[in-house]
Amino acid sequence: LWYKDAVIYQVHVKSYFDSNNDGIGDFPGLIEKLDYIADLGVNTIWLLPFYPSPRRDDGYDIAEYRGVSPDYGTMADARRFIAEAHKRNLRVITELVINHTSDQHPWFQRARKAKPGSKARDFYVWSDDDHKYDGTRIIFLDTEKSNWTWDPVAGQYFWHRFYSHQPDLNF
């Protein structure tokens, strides 16, 4: 179990190193700094979400799990980063948010248009009213009044533990 003794360095790609002077960190910039990171004595890099996202929650509102946000580079850049990290004996782990998606994700867009009870609709948690799970704490009381949000397309409420633009997947 390698992770028990791992020295992990957390990196937010967007704020680490900007290789093209657009004001946003990117994978090519991260590659440029791999020797520095390795010299810190770490053996693992933990990447915060870097997937395509509307970024209403700093990338935790993922709109597509199989891509790279264009601001951070390309999939080829990400693969090159991983290969270069491995050359320096650095493991790479990613923060994969699977509790919820962005409301812009194709799964949610499909679910809200699908018939209740269908496979597509059941990707998310829906209700005809906002009283189910009444005792559940609302995490962000400063911005959310409920863990349920009405969706006019679906004609139902959808469940979210975080923000109303992050519908929870139905596990």
VENTA-V209838 format. One line per field, one symbol per residue. ss: DSSP state (H for helix, E for strand, C for the rest). A space follows every 10 residues. Layout:
ss = ???
//
This chain:
ss = CHHHHCCEEE ECHHHHCCCC CCCCCCHHHH HHCHHHHHHC CCCEEEECCC CEECCCCCCC CEEECCCCCH HHCCHHHHHH HHHHHHHCCC EEEECCCCCE CCCCCHHHHH HHHCCCCCCC HHHECEECCC CCCCCCCCCC CCCCCCCEEE ECCCCEEEEC CCCCCCCEEC C
//
